[in-house]
Amino acid sequence: MKKLLLLMVIIFLGACKTEQDTKERNEVVLWTPYDDSLEVAGNADHDNTRMRYKLIQSKVLDKNEVFRPLYKEVSNLTEEEYKLLLPMILEQDIFVIRNHIKEGRLTYEDLVLFYLYRIYKYELDNTTTLNTVIALNEDVVQQARELDAQNEKGVATQIQHPIYGMPILLKDNINTVGMKTTAGSIALMDNKTEDSFIVRQLKKNGALILGKVNLSEWAYFLCSGCPVGYSAYGGQTLNPYGRRIFETGGSSSGSGTAVAANYAVAAVGTETSGSILSPSGQNSVVGLKPTIGLLSRSGIVPISSTLDTPGPMTKNVKDNAILLSAMLGFDEVDSASVEDNYPGILSAGLNPEPLNEIRLGAIKELMESDSIYRKTIDKLKNEGATIIEIVPPEVSMDGFLSILNIDMRNDLPSYLRNYTDPNLVKIKSIEDAVAFNNNDSLLRIPYGQALFNGIVSDTTTSSELEEIKLNLEKNGRTFFNSAMDKNRLDAILSINNYHAGYAAVAKYPALTVPMGYKPSGEPISLTFIGKQFTEAKLLRIGKAYEEKFPVRMMPKDYRN
């Protein structure tokens, strides 16, 4: 009887302690909204009209709710311990990190805490916050500990995918268990879902989902001429190379800024036209927009089932190949999904193509207008690459907007029907979203919703749409193939997302790799565009280029 009473007392005291810990955690104030009016005023005359912000901070997201749950875990890591981890993790590629773990110098828990420490350090300081991280996986530290325990028991000695144990951030239009999927919209701020197909693949391969990052609301298909990186849910994402000076690119703005600032090993973005290439270029990271169908789109908030794709965003080409390969897999729910997993992708990041065996097309207009591009082309020539100066043909892109309009009008209701809980998400269509936004326009659409209005008013018929799709795919391929076929080119060289629209309608892959920095300090990247399913070739070429010209530098204010 005494033992039973003692056990009951212990249970009671334990429950009280848990309740007290929870209460203390819920009361700690990690973030206090600040007056951002001076920052807004400081950008009122910015040369780039899209950077004339109306607000910086989210008016609906409480950062305390994001950062409180893991605060106790993160606060257990001291500054001294963090500094010891710094040289082993900061800017290092996945294989280097894995080797540290294999040799016992690092644990998966160390790795997760290191990135969380950086996120807390910079995102909870209003002078350095990038407004990038908008959700954290509350179980990620425990999940890392479980991987460490498996390592100690020898359970994890079987062949692992290199992504095993690596903390990954996701763009917040990708469905993920345990974290809301908002697409940056207040209309979806309570959206709880199961994992998307690519997240299931990542988890199956052992990746740790660290959290979710901000994006241009509705993947930048809501307002016209508005700031990239803004969402009503997450606020205004800022570029670590120049907060309020340079654009973040978009719509995968948070993915690009988070990787640039070393908030995770890597991140996943999505692209319809330029949404991986643009923020990768603006943040000096490696981004790959795959061939449509290589990666599943199931469980991702859509714009266009014709053109949408997720893709990897990383600090280097090697990690890009690793992350891409970890998401591969045939998805019977996605009608565009391909069954071949293209196994050469994983090894492509390790095996650079010999530069003297590469044939590349340099666009004459860019040679004449951009000195960094021209100098890079000259360097490639000097290293033995065959460079052919090309003038792509003029082709019509008429109807491009109608593809996005009509696809989103059809694809968004399908997503809402198949993936959301109607008790949590009340909208069922674009028309519902427009009406919802209009009910509180100052809060929900401070930059308007011109593109959403355009979706509602577009009168393109189904037969007209199919003709547009066929014509634009043909035109996009003509734009690239005319030079590629004539000159037997492996890829065409562009800058950032300059030719993303043509690659989008052609359904061609594009890999962008840091090329340097403008005199202002703004990053600029070299983009390799190839034919369908040539990702492995592009990665080998990109790896060769990156090895010969390693220009990426961390943003100076985020190096400690």
Buried (B, 14 or more C-beta within 10 A) or exposed (E): EEEEEEEEEEEEEEEEEEEEEEEEEEEEEBBEEEEBEEBBEEBEEBEEEBBBBBBBBBBBBEBBEBBBBBBEBBEEBEEEBBEEBBEBBBBBBBBEBBBBBEEEEBBBBBBBBBBBBBBBBBBBEBEBBBBBBBBBBBBBBEBBBBBBEBBEEEEBEEEEBBBBBBBBBBBBBBBBBBBBBBBBBBBBBBBBBEBBBBBBBBBEBBBBBBBBBBBBBBBBBBBBEBBBBBBBBBBBBBBBBBBBBBBBBBBBBBBBBBBBBBBBBBBBBBBBBBBBBBBBBBBBBBBBBBBBBBBBBBBBBBBBBBBBBBBBBBBBBBBBBBBBBBBBBEBEEBEBBBEEEBEBBBEBBBEBBEBEEBBBBBBEEBBEEBEBBBEBBEBBBEBEBBBBEBEBEEBEBEBBBBBBBBBBBBBBBEBBEEBBEEEEBBBBBBBBBBEBBEEEEEEBBBBBBEBBBBBBEBEBEEEEBEEBBEBBBBBBBBBBBBBBEEBEBBBBBBBBBBBBBBBBBBBBBBBBBBBBBEEEEBBBBBBBBBBBBBBBBBBBBBBBBBEBBEBBBBBEBBEE
